[in-house]
Amino acid sequence: MFEIGAKEIMRHATSNATYQQAFTDGFTHRIQEYLQVKFIDYTQNITAGYLLYTLTTPSKYSFKAGTRYEYTIVDAQTSQDHSQVLTE
């Protein structure tokens, strides 16, 4: 018996993160807020296929042999912005 299969996975994710930090000089409560923005755009495509052969003997033993092929493409774009510093 032959078995054939294929699968395609297409993923796309984006992330936009902002980091904030507060500082004090030890004597006063001067707060400095540093805003840092990071962005990532991520794409992953996976293509896979397989072929399987099963041999069953008259004594009810089974033997399986097969092959699998998989191909993956990954693409990621990032950006970073340090443009905003606020002081009170």
Order of alpha helices (4+ residues) and beta strands (2+ residues): beta-beta-beta
